[in-house]
């Protein structure tokens, strides 16, 4: 295991590397010593591989959620004339209808629901 006073992680990736390195304790240290002494190739135990796989999966999910790219499906029936207007606005800004709606909602929210410091009013 990497000790914090010997290696101080400064980035998130370094912290993840520290956590992954701590899983080395799951394998039998005496077996690792013997393998190294005999120049035998090391193969991690199945439990270690399972933990690392789960850790990597959870870490990927966290990074994706934190990036703000998660979206909720939302069906929004619009009048025909409103749909035409939306398409014109989207074409003008070279955006998809979805991105245009997002941009309009964000603009309206910023103008009417946030103060000059960007804090919510309501």
C-alpha distance (Angstrom), angle and dihedral (degrees) to the residues before:
residue distance angle dihedral
X1 . . .
X2 3.78 . .
X3 3.78 111.8 .
X4 3.78 117.7 -138.6
X5 3.81 94.4 -130.6
X6 3.81 90.6 56.1
X7 3.77 97.4 42.4
X8 3.78 120.5 21.9
X9 3.78 111.0 -165.2
X10 3.78 112.0 -139.2
X11 3.80 100.1 176.9
X12 3.77 133.1 49.8
X13 3.81 90.6 -115.8
X14 3.81 90.6 54.7
X15 3.79 89.7 50.7
X16 3.80 90.3 51.6
X17 3.81 88.8 49.8
X18 3.82 89.1 52.5
X19 3.78 91.4 51.4
X20 3.80 92.1 47.8
X21 3.80 90.7 48.3
X22 3.79 90.2 53.7
X23 3.81 87.8 64.6
X24 3.80 87.9 71.1
X25 3.80 85.5 84.0
X26 3.80 88.9 68.4
X27 3.79 90.7 71.4
X28 3.79 121.2 74.1
X29 3.81 105.7 -93.2
X30 3.81 92.7 -154.8
X31 3.80 90.9 54.0
X32 3.81 90.2 49.5
X33 3.80 90.3 51.1
X34 3.81 91.7 51.1
X35 3.81 92.3 47.2
X36 3.79 90.7 50.9
X37 3.80 92.0 47.0
X38 3.82 91.1 52.6
X39 3.83 93.7 43.0
X40 3.79 88.8 -118.4
X41 3.79 119.8 158.2
X42 3.78 112.8 -104.9
X43 3.80 120.3 -127.5
X44 3.79 116.9 -171.1
X45 3.79 117.8 -123.8
X46 3.79 120.0 -99.8
X47 3.79 92.1 -114.4
X48 3.80 90.5 54.1
X49 3.81 91.4 49.1
X50 3.82 90.6 48.5
X51 3.81 92.3 51.2
X52 3.80 92.4 46.6
X53 3.80 91.9 48.2
X54 3.80 91.3 50.8
X55 3.80 91.3 45.3
X56 3.81 91.9 51.0
X57 3.80 91.3 47.9
X58 3.80 93.4 49.9
X59 3.80 91.2 45.2
X60 3.82 91.3 52.5
X61 3.81 90.5 49.9
X62 3.80 91.3 49.8
X63 3.81 92.9 49.5
X64 3.81 90.8 49.4
X65 3.81 93.5 48.7
X66 3.81 92.1 45.6
X67 3.80 91.2 51.2
X68 3.81 89.4 67.0
X69 3.78 93.3 -125.9
X70 3.77 94.6 123.1
X71 3.78 111.1 112.7
X72 3.76 135.4 -168.6
X73 3.78 120.0 -138.6
X74 3.78 109.4 -118.9
X75 3.78 126.4 -179.4
X76 3.78 111.8 -150.9
X77 3.81 116.5 -179.4
X78 3.80 109.6 -154.3
X79 3.79 132.1 -171.0
X80 3.82 113.6 -102.0
X81 3.79 93.8 -111.0
X82 3.82 90.7 49.2
X83 3.81 89.8 50.7
X84 3.82 90.0 52.3
X85 3.80 90.7 50.2
X86 3.80 91.0 48.0
X87 3.81 90.9 51.8
X88 3.82 91.2 50.3
X89 3.81 92.0 49.6
X90 3.82 90.8 46.6
X91 3.82 91.5 49.6
X92 3.80 91.1 48.1
X93 3.81 91.8 54.8
X94 3.83 92.6 35.2
X95 3.82 90.7 -122.9
X96 3.78 135.3 129.4
X97 3.80 118.7 -101.4
X98 3.81 89.3 -107.5
X99 3.82 93.7 51.7
X100 3.80 90.2 46.0
X101 3.80 92.3 53.4
X102 3.80 89.5 46.7
X103 3.80 90.7 50.9
X104 3.83 92.9 48.2
X105 3.82 92.7 48.1
X106 3.82 91.6 47.5
X107 3.82 91.1 49.5
X108 3.82 93.1 48.4
X109 3.81 91.5 46.2
X110 3.79 92.8 49.4
X111 3.81 93.0 48.4
X112 3.81 97.9 45.4
X113 3.79 109.3 22.8
X114 3.81 104.5 39.3
X115 3.78 129.2 65.7
X116 3.80 123.6 -132.8
X117 3.84 89.4 -84.0
X118 3.81 93.0 54.5
X119 3.82 94.8 -107.3
X120 3.79 120.6 136.4
X121 3.80 114.9 -99.1
X122 3.80 97.4 -165.1
